[in-house]
């Protein structure tokens, strides 16, 4: 039987974890980025569809393509972050289903229903982006997820072929202590949940 993680691990992943707006200048290595993916890839998706695609922007030149699409409040912190991850949805994720989901031939279901494919890609890539945040925290990285951007502009700049579409962004690095706002409250259980 599995055991609960200890308090230190739960604190690192959830209770004491924060959204960071500033980072130290410590580099996030290629090895750490690979390790991050090697953790997050195990998170479940429907039919093991794995539609998320990840663009890790580290260079000034790469970030220069993204910065014009950001809301003004996101520009400086993204420019300064060691890595910005663009989490995208692959609208042709079903092309991988024959090997990733061999239980039965599910590819035609999505080929014949583009609306279902788009909804499935968006929902599951969002889930995979959450796995990325948890995997990053598990590796000692800090995160700053963002949705303040012009999606059409990001897609035109980074995904002009149209198969991938941006979902959301995450700045990654080692958080600077002054890079957090005061912690906001969380809704109590009885306001958001029911046990039936």
N, CA, C and O atoms as a DFTB+ gen file, in Angstrom:
784 C
 N C O
     1  1       0.831      -1.179       0.000
     2  2       0.000       0.000       0.000
     3  2       0.888       1.260       0.000
     4  3       1.892       1.334       0.709
     5  1       0.488       2.232      -0.808
     6  2       1.256       3.472      -0.871
     7  2       1.050       4.283       0.401
     8  3       0.004       4.207       1.045
     9  1       2.070       5.056       0.746
    10  2       1.973       5.912       1.920
    11  2       1.939       7.366       1.487
    12  3       2.448       7.725       0.425
    13  1       1.340       8.187       2.315
    14  2       1.297       9.619       2.053
    15  2       2.712      10.185       2.057
    16  3       3.575       9.730       2.808
    17  1       2.936      11.182       1.207
    18  2       4.212      11.898       1.245
    19  2       4.355      12.603       2.588
    20  3       3.362      12.928       3.241
    21  1       5.591      12.834       2.990
    22  2       5.782      13.508       4.273
    23  2       5.435      14.992       4.158
    24  3       5.260      15.519       3.060
    25  1       5.339      15.644       5.295
    26  2       4.926      17.044       5.354
    27  2       5.849      17.945       4.552
    28  3       5.380      18.878       3.900
    29  1       7.140      17.688       4.585
    30  2       8.088      18.520       3.836
    31  2       7.787      18.459       2.333
    32  3       7.810      19.485       1.654
    33  1       7.508      17.273       1.822
    34  2       7.204      17.132       0.398
    35  2       5.886      17.823       0.051
    36  3       5.800      18.509      -0.968
    37  1       4.867      17.652       0.878
    38  2       3.580      18.298       0.633
    39  2       3.709      19.817       0.683
    40  3       3.077      20.527      -0.099
    41  1       4.525      20.305       1.601
    42  2       4.759      21.746       1.681
    43  2       5.441      22.262       0.426
    44  3       5.079      23.317      -0.094
    45  1       6.444      21.510      -0.069
    46  2       7.184      21.939      -1.261
    47  2       6.294      21.941      -2.495
    48  3       6.402      22.830      -3.340
    49  1       5.426      20.960      -2.601
    50  2       4.573      20.851      -3.779
    51  2       3.366      21.775      -3.726
    52  3       2.955      22.314      -4.753
    53  1       2.791      21.966      -2.534
    54  2       1.524      22.678      -2.431
    55  2       1.495      23.777      -1.373
    56  3       1.364      24.954      -1.708
    57  1       1.616      23.405      -0.108
    58  2       1.271      24.292       1.000
    59  2       2.136      25.546       1.040
    60  3       1.616      26.648       1.215
    61  1       3.440      25.396       0.883
    62  2       4.334      26.548       0.943
    63  2       4.799      27.021      -0.438
    64  3       5.497      28.030      -0.541
    65  1       4.426      26.317      -1.476
    66  2       4.812      26.711      -2.837
    67  2       4.103      28.011      -3.208
    68  3       2.962      28.244      -2.808
    69  1       4.778      28.837      -3.964
    70  2       4.247      30.141      -4.322
    71  2       4.424      30.374      -5.818
    72  3       5.219      29.706      -6.478
    73  1       3.666      31.336      -6.338
    74  2       3.876      31.816      -7.694
    75  2       4.947      32.897      -7.633
    76  3       4.801      33.888      -6.917
    77  1       6.031      32.698      -8.395
    78  2       7.142      33.640      -8.370
    79  2       7.095      34.583      -9.566
    80  3       6.809      34.181     -10.694
    81  1       7.384      35.845      -9.282
    82  2       7.459      36.876     -10.317
    83  2       8.882      37.345     -10.555
    84  3       9.137      38.127     -11.470
    85  1       9.809      36.870      -9.732
    86  2      11.216      37.205      -9.876
    87  2      12.067      35.990      -9.552
    88  3      11.698      35.150      -8.732
    89  1      13.213      35.915     -10.214
    90  2      14.079      34.756     -10.074
    91  2      15.521      35.199      -9.878
    92  3      15.903      36.302     -10.269
    93  1      16.312      34.330      -9.272
    94  2      17.744      34.582      -9.188
    95  2      18.344      34.358     -10.578
    96  3      17.644      33.932     -11.496
    97  1      19.619      34.641     -10.729
    98  2      20.257      34.429     -12.034
    99  2      20.826      33.021     -12.192
   100  3      21.565      32.752     -13.139
   101  1      20.485      32.125     -11.269
   102  2      20.951      30.735     -11.374
   103  2      20.362      30.083     -12.624
   104  3      19.156      30.146     -12.863
   105  1      21.222      29.466     -13.405
   106  2      20.825      28.845     -14.666
   107  2      20.026      27.575     -14.415
   108  3      20.318      26.816     -13.490
   109  1      19.024      27.353     -15.240
   110  2      18.316      26.074     -15.281
   111  2      18.950      25.283     -16.415
   112  3      18.819      25.645     -17.585
   113  1      19.626      24.221     -16.070
   114  2      20.426      23.474     -17.057
   115  2      19.555      22.666     -18.011
   116  3      18.389      22.387     -17.731
   117  1      20.151      22.295     -19.151
   118  2      19.479      21.379     -20.073
   119  2      19.137      20.072     -19.367
   120  3      18.064      19.509     -19.586
   121  1      20.042      19.589     -18.523
   122  2      19.796      18.328     -17.809
   123  2      18.575      18.446     -16.911
   124  3      17.786      17.507     -16.811
   125  1      18.413      19.589     -16.259
   126  2      17.240      19.792     -15.401
   127  2      15.970      19.856     -16.232
   128  3      14.941      19.319     -15.823
   129  1      16.023      20.503     -17.393
   130  2      14.850      20.567     -18.275
   131  2      14.460      19.164     -18.743
   132  3      13.276      18.831     -18.787
   133  1      15.439      18.353     -19.086
   134  2      15.152      16.971     -19.488
   135  2      14.585      16.173     -18.317
   136  3      13.649      15.393     -18.489
   137  1      15.148      16.368     -17.140
   138  2      14.651      15.684     -15.942
   139  2      13.209      16.103     -15.649
   140  3      12.381      15.281     -15.256
   141  1      12.924      17.380     -15.843
   142  2      11.568      17.891     -15.652
   143  2      10.588      17.163     -16.569
   144  3       9.543      16.692     -16.120
   145  1      10.928      17.073     -17.854
   146  2      10.033      16.370     -18.773
   147  2       9.908      14.891     -18.404
   148  3       8.821      14.319     -18.481
   149  1      11.014      14.279     -18.005
   150  2      10.979      12.856     -17.667
   151  2      10.086      12.562     -16.464
   152  3       9.638      11.428     -16.297
   153  1       9.821      13.563     -15.624
   154  2       8.854      13.404     -14.538
   155  2       7.430      13.678     -15.013
   156  3       6.532      12.861     -14.810
   157  1       7.231      14.824     -15.641
   158  2       5.864      15.228     -15.967
   159  2       5.201      14.308     -16.977
   160  3       3.975      14.201     -16.994
   161  1       5.981      13.640     -17.821
   162  2       5.395      12.808     -18.877
   163  2       4.584      11.639     -18.337
   164  3       3.785      11.053     -19.067
   165  1       4.781      11.288     -17.053
   166  2       4.064      10.153     -16.475
   167  2       2.669      10.520     -15.984
   168  3       1.895       9.633     -15.624
   169  1       2.336      11.790     -15.961
   170  2       0.995      12.183     -15.534
   171  2      -0.053      11.687     -16.520
   172  3       0.177      11.727     -17.729
   173  1      -1.200      11.221     -16.031
   174  2      -2.206      10.650     -16.922
   175  2      -2.922      11.686     -17.785
   176  3      -3.152      12.820     -17.366
   177  1      -3.266      11.265     -18.994
   178  2      -4.125      12.024     -19.903
   179  2      -5.148      11.050     -20.479
   180  3      -4.932       9.838     -20.466
   181  1      -6.249      11.574     -20.980
   182  2      -7.283      10.689     -21.529
   183  2      -6.720       9.932     -22.730
   184  3      -6.099      10.519     -23.616
   185  1      -6.947       8.629     -22.742
   186  2      -6.438       7.745     -23.796
   187  2      -4.933       7.879     -23.981
   188  3      -4.411       7.588     -25.057
   189  1      -4.237       8.315     -22.945
   190  2      -2.793       8.526     -23.033
   191  2      -2.434       9.418     -24.221
   192  3      -1.409       9.222     -24.875
   193  1      -3.307      10.411     -24.490
   194  2      -3.166      11.200     -25.718
   195  2      -1.998      12.181     -25.702
   196  3      -1.480      12.524     -26.764
   197  1      -1.569      12.641     -24.528
   198  2      -0.365      13.473     -24.399
   199  2      -0.282      14.597     -25.441
   200  3       0.692      14.652     -26.193
   201  1      -1.272      15.489     -25.506
   202  2      -1.257      16.508     -26.556
   203  2      -0.375      17.712     -26.278
   204  3      -0.166      18.530     -27.175
   205  1       0.148      17.850     -25.068
   206  2       0.952      19.037     -24.759
   207  2       2.278      19.002     -25.509
   208  3       2.896      17.950     -25.676
   209  1       2.691      20.177     -25.953
   210  2       3.997      20.373     -26.557
   211  2       4.654      21.524     -25.803
   212  3       3.975      22.459     -25.377
   213  1       5.950      21.459     -25.641
   214  2       6.659      22.385     -24.760
   215  2       7.765      23.096     -25.532
   216  3       8.622      22.461     -26.145
   217  1       7.730      24.394     -25.490
   218  2       8.780      25.199     -26.084
   219  2       9.483      25.901     -24.928
   220  3       8.901      26.772     -24.282
   221  1      10.734      25.525     -24.666
   222  2      11.513      26.093     -23.564
   223  2      12.328      27.261     -24.110
   224  3      13.300      27.059     -24.838
   225  1      11.938      28.461     -23.765
   226  2      12.608      29.662     -24.251
   227  2      13.619      30.131     -23.215
   228  3      13.259      30.481     -22.091
   229  1      14.885      30.132     -23.608
   230  2      15.932      30.543     -22.689
   231  2      16.734      31.725     -23.247
   232  3      17.146      32.601     -22.487
   233  1      16.953      31.757     -24.532
   234  2      17.787      32.809     -25.125
   235  2      16.999      34.110     -25.283
   236  3      15.770      34.106     -25.357
   237  1      17.726      35.206     -25.333
   238  2      17.097      36.511     -25.571
   239  2      16.389      36.522     -26.926
   240  3      15.304      37.088     -27.058
   241  1      16.996      35.905     -27.917
   242  2      16.398      35.882     -29.256
   243  2      15.076      35.130     -29.261
   244  3      14.115      35.563     -29.897
   245  1      15.021      34.012     -28.558
   246  2      13.780      33.241     -28.499
   247  2      12.704      34.016     -27.753
   248  3      11.554      34.068     -28.190
   249  1      13.077      34.621     -26.627
   250  2      12.096      35.386     -25.850
   251  2      11.626      36.636     -26.598
   252  3      10.499      37.089     -26.400
   253  1      12.479      37.188     -27.449
   254  2      12.098      38.385     -28.205
   255  2      10.883      38.128     -29.091
   256  3      10.124      39.053     -29.378
   257  1      10.690      36.893     -29.523
   258  2       9.519      36.549     -30.328
   259  2       8.243      36.542     -29.490
   260  3       7.154      36.806     -30.000
   261  1       8.388      36.238     -28.201
   262  2       7.242      36.121     -27.306
   263  2       6.852      37.447     -26.660
   264  3       5.663      37.729     -26.502
   265  1       7.830      38.261     -26.285
   266  2       7.583      39.446     -25.466
   267  2       6.523      40.401     -26.032
   268  3       5.722      40.917     -25.254
   269  1       6.477      40.662     -27.345
   270  2       5.456      41.590     -27.853
   271  2       4.016      41.105     -27.637
   272  3       3.085      41.911     -27.663
   273  1       3.828      39.822     -27.429
   274  2       2.484      39.274     -27.245
   275  2       2.021      39.291     -25.788
   276  3       0.862      38.992     -25.500
   277  1       2.916      39.638     -24.878
   278  2       2.587      39.580     -23.452
   279  2       1.879      40.829     -22.972
   280  3       2.081      41.923     -23.501
   281  1       1.047      40.648     -21.959
   282  2       0.479      41.788     -21.251
   283  2       1.629      42.578     -20.632
   284  3       2.648      41.992     -20.266
   285  1       1.485      43.892     -20.507
   286  2       2.601      44.710     -20.004
   287  2       3.186      44.219     -18.682
   288  3       4.402      44.276     -18.498
   289  1       2.360      43.742     -17.763
   290  2       2.853      43.287     -16.469
   291  2       3.653      41.999     -16.516
   292  3       4.291      41.631     -15.530
   293  1       3.628      41.310     -17.649
   294  2       4.344      40.037     -17.772
   295  2       5.668      40.156     -18.528
   296  3       6.434      39.193     -18.578
   297  1       5.947      41.319     -19.116
   298  2       7.110      41.461     -19.983
   299  2       8.427      41.373     -19.212
   300  3       9.274      40.536     -19.525
   301  1       8.601      42.226     -18.212
   302  2       9.889      42.272     -17.516
   303  2      10.206      40.967     -16.803
   304  3      11.345      40.501     -16.842
   305  1       9.206      40.368     -16.149
   306  2       9.491      39.133     -15.411
   307  2       9.789      37.973     -16.357
   308  3      10.544      37.066     -16.007
   309  1       9.204      37.997     -17.542
   310  2       9.496      36.951     -18.518
   311  2      10.880      37.151     -19.122
   312  3      11.620      36.188     -19.327
   313  1      11.224      38.387     -19.401
   314  2      12.558      38.690     -19.934
   315  2      13.635      38.232     -18.946
   316  3      14.679      37.723     -19.354
   317  1      13.377      38.414     -17.642
   318  2      14.382      38.111     -16.622
   319  2      14.381      36.649     -16.168
   320  3      15.359      36.192     -15.577
   321  1      13.320      35.923     -16.430
   322  2      13.250      34.530     -15.978
   323  2      14.291      33.682     -16.705
   324  3      14.522      33.889     -17.896
   325  1      14.921      32.736     -16.018
   326  2      15.894      31.870     -16.690
   327  2      15.294      31.087     -17.864
   328  3      15.949      30.907     -18.891
   329  1      14.049      30.624     -17.709
   330  2      13.375      29.854     -18.752
   331  2      11.900      30.234     -18.753
   332  3      11.291      30.400     -17.695
   333  1      11.341      30.368     -19.927
   334  2       9.890      30.492     -20.061
   335  2       9.418      29.307     -20.895
   336  3       9.903      29.073     -22.002
   337  1       8.470      28.570     -20.344
   338  2       7.924      27.418     -21.062
   339  2       6.608      27.828     -21.707
   340  3       5.691      28.295     -21.033
   341  1       6.528      27.648     -23.012
   342  2       5.270      27.836     -23.722
   343  2       4.633      26.457     -23.816
   344  3       5.135      25.570     -24.505
   345  1       3.529      26.297     -23.117
   346  2       2.814      25.022     -23.152
   347  2       1.748      25.143     -24.229
   348  3       0.872      26.004     -24.161
   349  1       1.835      24.277     -25.214
   350  2       0.946      24.330     -26.367
   351  2       0.166      23.028     -26.489
   352  3       0.511      22.017     -25.878
   353  1      -0.884      23.075     -27.287
   354  2      -1.679      21.897     -27.619
   355  2      -1.391      21.514     -29.062
   356  3      -1.425      22.362     -29.954
   357  1      -1.111      20.252     -29.286
   358  2      -0.913      19.744     -30.642
   359  2      -2.272      19.297     -31.164
   360  3      -2.848      18.337     -30.652
   361  1      -2.784      19.982     -32.174
   362  2      -4.104      19.666     -32.703
   363  2      -4.123      18.377     -33.515
   364  3      -5.189      17.925     -33.933
   365  1      -2.956      17.781     -33.742
   366  2      -2.874      16.480     -34.415
   367  2      -2.301      15.428     -33.466
   368  3      -1.619      14.501     -33.902
   369  1      -2.578      15.571     -32.179
   370  2      -2.089      14.597     -31.194
   371  2      -2.504      13.179     -31.546
   372  3      -1.802      12.224     -31.213
   373  1      -3.642      13.034     -32.220
   374  2      -4.153      11.691     -32.521
   375  2      -3.256      10.896     -33.458
   376  3      -3.386       9.675     -33.552
   377  1      -2.341      11.577     -34.156
   378  2      -1.402      10.858     -35.023
   379  2      -0.490       9.931     -34.207
   380  3       0.056       8.965     -34.740
   381  1      -0.330      10.231     -32.916
   382  2       0.501       9.408     -32.035
   383  2      -0.290       8.300     -31.332
   384  3       0.304       7.418     -30.712
   385  1      -1.612       8.339     -31.422
   386  2      -2.427       7.375     -30.670
   387  2      -2.169       5.909     -31.032
   388  3      -2.221       5.064     -30.138
   389  1      -1.894       5.563     -32.287
   390  2      -1.655       4.146     -32.576
   391  2      -0.534       3.527     -31.740
   392  3      -0.601       2.346     -31.399
   393  1       0.493       4.308     -31.407
   394  2       1.558       3.764     -30.552
   395  2       1.341       4.079     -29.082
   396  3       1.721       3.287     -28.219
   397  1       0.734       5.224     -28.783
   398  2       0.577       5.641     -27.391
   399  2      -0.670       5.055     -26.733
   400  3      -0.732       4.957     -25.507
   401  1      -1.660       4.665     -27.532
   402  2      -2.893       4.082     -27.004
   403  2      -3.291       2.877     -27.871
   404  3      -4.216       2.964     -28.678
   405  1      -2.583       1.759     -27.693
   406  2      -2.831       0.604     -28.566
   407  2      -4.067      -0.221     -28.193
   408  3      -4.331      -1.240     -28.833
   409  1      -4.820       0.188     -27.186
   410  2      -5.978      -0.596     -26.751
   411  2      -6.988      -0.786     -27.885
   412  3      -7.554      -1.867     -28.044
   413  1      -7.206       0.257     -28.659
   414  2      -8.043       0.175     -29.860
   415  2      -7.732       1.369     -30.742
   416  3      -7.023       2.281     -30.318
   417  1      -8.249       1.379     -31.958
   418  2      -7.939       2.430     -32.925
   419  2      -8.812       3.658     -32.662
   420  3      -9.923       3.759     -33.183
   421  1      -8.307       4.588     -31.854
   422  2      -9.062       5.792     -31.484
   423  2      -8.803       6.960     -32.433
   424  3      -9.526       7.955     -32.394
   425  1      -7.797       6.854     -33.270
   426  2      -7.436       7.966     -34.149
   427  2      -8.600       8.440     -35.024
   428  3      -8.810       9.649     -35.126
   429  1      -9.365       7.548     -35.660
   430  2     -10.462       8.009     -36.519
   431  2     -11.519       8.835     -35.782
   432  3     -12.153       9.707     -36.375
   433  1     -11.705       8.562     -34.501
   434  2     -12.680       9.311     -33.715
   435  2     -12.325      10.803     -33.711
   436  3     -13.211      11.654     -33.792
   437  1     -11.033      11.113     -33.618
   438  2     -10.599      12.502     -33.592
   439  2     -10.429      13.066     -35.000
   440  3     -10.691      14.245     -35.236
   441  1      -9.991      12.224     -35.931
   442  2      -9.876      12.675     -37.327
   443  2     -11.222      13.144     -37.858
   444  3     -11.296      14.117     -38.610
   445  1     -12.284      12.450     -37.466
   446  2     -13.619      12.764     -37.960
   447  2     -14.356      13.828     -37.166
   448  3     -15.484      14.185     -37.506
   449  1     -13.728      14.341     -36.106
   450  2     -14.403      15.314     -35.260
   451  2     -13.389      16.352     -34.758
   452  3     -12.903      16.252     -33.631
   453  1     -13.073      17.349     -35.598
   454  2     -12.071      18.346     -35.212
   455  2     -12.409      19.091     -33.913
   456  3     -11.505      19.455     -33.160
   457  1     -13.689      19.319     -33.648
   458  2     -14.072      20.007     -32.402
   459  2     -13.709      19.157     -31.190
   460  3     -13.223      19.680     -30.187
   461  1     -13.941      17.858     -31.278
   462  2     -13.571      16.955     -30.187
   463  2     -12.052      16.921     -30.022
   464  3     -11.544      16.930     -28.901
   465  1     -11.336      16.882     -31.133
   466  2      -9.865      16.874     -31.067
   467  2      -9.349      18.143     -30.401
   468  3      -8.449      18.076     -29.564
   469  1      -9.905      19.299     -30.761
   470  2      -9.445      20.560     -30.188
   471  2      -9.741      20.630     -28.688
   472  3      -8.889      21.040     -27.900
   473  1     -10.943      20.232     -28.304
   474  2     -11.309      20.242     -26.880
   475  2     -10.437      19.277     -26.091
   476  3      -9.975      19.609     -25.000
   477  1     -10.210      18.088     -26.632
   478  2      -9.383      17.082     -25.956
   479  2      -7.948      17.575     -25.819
   480  3      -7.323      17.408     -24.772
   481  1      -7.430      18.184     -26.884
   482  2      -6.057      18.693     -26.849
   483  2      -5.915      19.788     -25.806
   484  3      -4.948      19.795     -25.044
   485  1      -6.863      20.712     -25.761
   486  2      -6.776      21.824     -24.815
   487  2      -6.909      21.329     -23.375
   488  3      -6.121      21.706     -22.508
   489  1      -7.894      20.498     -23.132
   490  2      -8.125      20.029     -21.762
   491  2      -6.924      19.236     -21.235
   492  3      -6.481      19.450     -20.107
   493  1      -6.412      18.337     -22.043
   494  2      -5.317      17.490     -21.582
   495  2      -3.969      18.208     -21.558
   496  3      -3.120      17.883     -20.728
   497  1      -3.755      19.175     -22.449
   498  2      -2.504      19.931     -22.372
   499  2      -2.516      20.853     -21.150
   500  3      -1.463      21.141     -20.582
   501  1      -3.695      21.311     -20.747
   502  2      -3.798      22.081     -19.504
   503  2      -3.402      21.203     -18.328
   504  3      -2.652      21.629     -17.449
   505  1      -3.904      19.989     -18.315
   506  2      -3.551      19.027     -17.272
   507  2      -2.044      18.775     -17.269
   508  3      -1.425      18.740     -16.205
   509  1      -1.459      18.602     -18.436
   510  2      -0.021      18.361     -18.511
   511  2       0.787      19.581     -18.068
   512  3       1.874      19.436     -17.508
   513  1       0.263      20.774     -18.315
   514  2       0.926      21.966     -17.810
   515  2       0.940      22.003     -16.292
   516  3       1.909      22.460     -15.684
   517  1      -0.144      21.518     -15.674
   518  2      -0.168      21.420     -14.211
   519  2       0.853      20.394     -13.728
   520  3       1.505      20.600     -12.705
   521  1       0.992      19.299     -14.454
   522  2       2.027      18.322     -14.085
   523  2       3.413      18.964     -14.170
   524  3       4.281      18.694     -13.339
   525  1       3.614      19.812     -15.177
   526  2       4.904      20.489     -15.306
   527  2       5.193      21.325     -14.059
   528  3       6.312      21.305     -13.547
   529  1       4.202      22.052     -13.573
   530  2       4.390      22.871     -12.378
   531  2       4.754      22.010     -11.184
   532  3       5.679      22.341     -10.443
   533  1       4.042      20.914     -10.987
   534  2       4.336      20.039      -9.843
   535  2       5.693      19.363      -9.988
   536  3       6.430      19.237      -9.010
   537  1       6.029      18.928     -11.199
   538  2       7.343      18.312     -11.413
   539  2       8.454      19.325     -11.166
   540  3       9.480      18.991     -10.574
   541  1       8.253      20.556     -11.617
   542  2       9.255      21.597     -11.392
   543  2       9.454      21.831      -9.895
   544  3      10.589      21.906      -9.423
   545  1       8.371      21.944      -9.160
   546  2       8.473      22.137      -7.715
   547  2       9.156      20.946      -7.050
   548  3       9.938      21.121      -6.116
   549  1       8.864      19.740      -7.525
   550  2       9.492      18.547      -6.959
   551  2      11.000      18.563      -7.162
   552  3      11.743      18.008      -6.353
   553  1      11.456      19.203      -8.247
   554  2      12.891      19.292      -8.543
   555  2      13.555      20.515      -7.914
   556  3      14.740      20.762      -8.133
   557  1      12.795      21.275      -7.135
   558  2      13.363      22.448      -6.470
   559  2      13.303      23.726      -7.277
   560  3      13.886      24.737      -6.885
   561  1      12.600      23.693      -8.406
   562  2      12.401      24.896      -9.209
   563  2      11.177      25.659      -8.709
   564  3      10.306      25.093      -8.049
   565  1      11.126      26.927      -9.029
   566  2       9.958      27.752      -8.743
   567  2       9.298      28.132     -10.056
   568  3       9.943      28.150     -11.104
   569  1       8.006      28.437      -9.991
   570  2       7.214      28.663     -11.196
   571  2       6.426      29.955     -11.105
   572  3       6.047      30.407     -10.025
   573  1       6.194      30.528     -12.263
   574  2       5.312      31.678     -12.401
   575  2       4.405      31.463     -13.594
   576  3       4.711      31.937     -14.688
   577  1       3.271      30.746     -13.410
   578  2       2.350      30.520     -14.529
   579  2       1.679      31.820     -14.965
   580  3       1.418      32.696     -14.141
   581  1       1.404      31.942     -16.257
   582  2       0.811      33.166     -16.801
   583  2      -0.187      32.849     -17.905
   584  3       0.002      31.935     -18.708
   585  1      -1.261      33.643     -17.912
   586  2      -2.219      33.597     -19.018
   587  2      -2.392      34.963     -19.666
   588  3      -3.219      35.113     -20.565
   589  1      -1.636      35.954     -19.234
   590  2      -1.757      37.295     -19.779
   591  2      -0.955      37.464     -21.060
   592  3       0.189      37.918     -21.031
   593  1      -1.559      37.097     -22.181
   594  2      -0.893      37.234     -23.478
   595  2      -1.942      37.183     -24.569
   596  3      -3.074      36.755     -24.344
   597  1      -1.551      37.626     -25.755
   598  2      -2.406      37.560     -26.931
   599  2      -2.110      36.234     -27.631
   600  3      -1.059      36.070     -28.252
   601  1      -3.045      35.294     -27.523
   602  2      -2.811      33.940     -28.048
   603  2      -2.565      33.952     -29.555
   604  3      -1.681      33.246     -30.041
   605  1      -3.331      34.736     -30.293
   606  2      -3.146      34.776     -31.754
   607  2      -1.747      35.264     -32.108
   608  3      -1.127      34.765     -33.046
   609  1      -1.255      36.239     -31.356
   610  2       0.083      36.777     -31.613
   611  2       1.164      35.749     -31.265
   612  3       2.146      35.611     -31.994
   613  1       0.983      35.023     -30.148
   614  2       1.946      33.976     -29.776
   615  2       1.964      32.892     -30.847
   616  3       3.031      32.449     -31.273
   617  1       0.784      32.470     -31.279
   618  2       0.720      31.415     -32.290
   619  2       1.367      31.854     -33.601
   620  3       2.075      31.073     -34.237
   621  1       1.129      33.089     -34.000
   622  2       1.726      33.589     -35.249
   623  2       3.244      33.648     -35.149
   624  3       3.944      33.353     -36.118
   625  1       3.755      34.028     -33.981
   626  2       5.203      34.186     -33.814
   627  2       5.926      32.862     -33.623
   628  3       7.029      32.678     -34.137
   629  1       5.312      31.935     -32.884
   630  2       6.011      30.709     -32.508
   631  2       5.509      29.451     -33.215
   632  3       6.259      28.489     -33.374
   633  1       4.259      29.456     -33.635
   634  2       3.667      28.257     -34.243
   635  2       2.952      28.611     -35.554
   636  3       1.762      28.330     -35.692
   637  1       3.649      29.215     -36.508
   638  2       2.977      29.692     -37.723
   639  2       2.378      28.583     -38.585
   640  3       1.492      28.843     -39.399
   641  1       2.857      27.343     -38.413
   642  2       2.301      26.248     -39.218
   643  2       0.888      25.889     -38.785
   644  3       0.160      25.247     -39.542
   645  1       0.483      26.292     -37.574
   646  2      -0.898      26.126     -37.132
   647  2      -1.249      24.824     -36.437
   648  3      -2.370      24.683     -35.948
   649  1      -0.341      23.877     -36.376
   650  2      -0.661      22.593     -35.736
   651  2      -0.610      22.686     -34.212
   652  3      -1.392      22.036     -33.518
   653  1       0.300      23.487     -33.704
   654  2       0.383      23.713     -32.260
   655  2      -0.274      25.044     -31.951
   656  3      -0.181      25.989     -32.734
   657  1      -0.949      25.117     -30.788
   658  2      -1.553      26.361     -30.327
   659  2      -1.212      26.575     -28.863
   660  3      -1.282      25.647     -28.057
   661  1      -0.847      27.794     -28.529
   662  2      -0.473      28.104     -27.154
   663  2      -1.652      27.866     -26.211
   664  3      -2.802      28.159     -26.536
   665  1      -1.333      27.328     -25.038
   666  2      -2.312      27.156     -23.971
   667  2      -2.010      28.167     -22.872
   668  3      -2.814      29.064     -22.619
   669  1      -0.850      28.028     -22.210
   670  2      -0.417      29.015     -21.229
   671  2       1.089      28.988     -21.101
   672  3       1.759      28.166     -21.726
   673  1       1.622      29.888     -20.290
   674  2       3.064      30.071     -20.141
   675  2       3.461      29.843     -18.690
   676  3       2.671      30.076     -17.775
   677  1       4.696      29.386     -18.487
   678  2       5.238      29.234     -17.139
   679  2       6.676      29.717     -17.137
   680  3       7.517      29.183     -17.860
   681  1       6.961      30.734     -16.320
   682  2       8.344      31.113     -16.079
   683  2       8.932      30.153     -15.058
   684  3       8.285      29.820     -14.066
   685  1      10.164      29.708     -15.303
   686  2      10.826      28.731     -14.439
   687  2      12.183      29.258     -13.992
   688  3      12.866      29.977     -14.721
   689  1      12.546      28.885     -12.791
   690  2      13.867      29.212     -12.288
   691  2      13.925      28.976     -10.794
   692  3      13.161      28.185     -10.241
   693  1      14.834      29.667     -10.158
   694  2      14.997      29.591      -8.710
   695  2      14.540      30.932      -8.157
   696  3      15.197      31.953      -8.357
   697  1      13.417      30.923      -7.466
   698  2      12.734      32.138      -7.084
   699  2      13.530      33.066      -6.190
   700  3      14.228      32.629      -5.275
   701  1      13.414      34.360      -6.472
   702  2      13.985      35.395      -5.611
   703  2      12.980      35.687      -4.503
   704  3      11.785      35.799      -4.775
   705  1      13.441      35.812      -3.261
   706  2      12.513      36.017      -2.144
   707  2      11.601      37.226      -2.313
   708  3      10.471      37.221      -1.826
   709  1      12.081      38.265      -3.002
   710  2      11.240      39.435      -3.189
   711  2      10.340      39.313      -4.423
   712  3       9.686      40.278      -4.818
   713  1      10.312      38.137      -5.019
   714  2       9.526      37.922      -6.233
   715  2       8.162      37.313      -5.997
   716  3       7.610      36.672      -6.891
   717  1       7.604      37.501      -4.805
   718  2       6.271      36.969      -4.524
   719  2       5.401      38.065      -3.905
   720  3       5.891      38.942      -3.194
   721  1       4.128      37.992      -4.188
   722  2       3.157      38.869      -3.543
   723  2       2.705      38.202      -2.252
   724  3       2.927      37.005      -2.071
   725  1       2.072      38.956      -1.346
   726  2       1.510      38.310      -0.156
   727  2       0.536      37.205      -0.573
   728  3      -0.199      37.345      -1.551
   729  1       0.543      36.142       0.159
   730  2      -0.285      34.989      -0.195
   731  2      -1.766      35.320      -0.085
   732  3      -2.229      35.869       0.915
   733  1      -2.491      34.974      -1.132
   734  2      -3.935      35.175      -1.129
   735  2      -4.642      34.046      -0.398
   736  3      -4.104      32.943      -0.299
   737  1      -5.825      34.302       0.109
   738  2      -6.574      33.257       0.801
   739  2      -7.083      32.200      -0.169
   740  3      -7.136      32.423      -1.379
   741  1      -7.449      31.072       0.366
   742  2      -8.044      30.000      -0.428
   743  2      -9.484      29.778       0.059
   744  3      -9.786      29.934       1.242
   745  1     -10.341      29.419      -0.860
   746  2     -11.733      29.171      -0.512
   747  2     -11.854      27.947       0.386
   748  3     -11.132      26.969       0.191
   749  1     -12.749      27.984       1.360
   750  2     -12.941      26.815       2.221
   751  2     -13.697      25.703       1.503
   752  3     -14.421      25.938       0.535
   753  1     -13.509      24.503       1.999
   754  2     -14.106      23.300       1.395
   755  2     -15.596      23.474       1.155
   756  3     -16.076      23.189       0.058
   757  1     -16.330      23.927       2.140
   758  2     -17.790      23.982       2.026
   759  2     -18.273      24.961       0.978
   760  3     -19.420      24.872       0.540
   761  1     -17.419      25.904       0.559
   762  2     -17.812      26.843      -0.493
   763  2     -17.613      26.265      -1.891
   764  3     -18.213      26.748      -2.851
   765  1     -16.783      25.241      -2.014
   766  2     -16.432      24.772      -3.356
   767  2     -16.657      23.286      -3.589
   768  3     -16.511      22.816      -4.718
   769  1     -17.006      22.539      -2.555
   770  2     -17.060      21.087      -2.718
   771  2     -18.251      20.480      -1.991
   772  3     -18.768      21.030      -1.019
   773  1     -18.660      19.337      -2.497
   774  2     -19.722      18.553      -1.874
   775  2     -19.300      17.090      -1.883
   776  3     -18.662      16.625      -2.828
   777  1     -19.655      16.377      -0.842
   778  2     -19.470      14.936      -0.818
   779  2     -20.859      14.320      -0.889
   780  3     -21.678      14.531       0.006
   781  1     -21.126      13.579      -1.920
   782  2     -22.457      12.990      -2.124
   783  2     -22.464      11.494      -1.826
   784  3     -23.504      10.846      -1.948
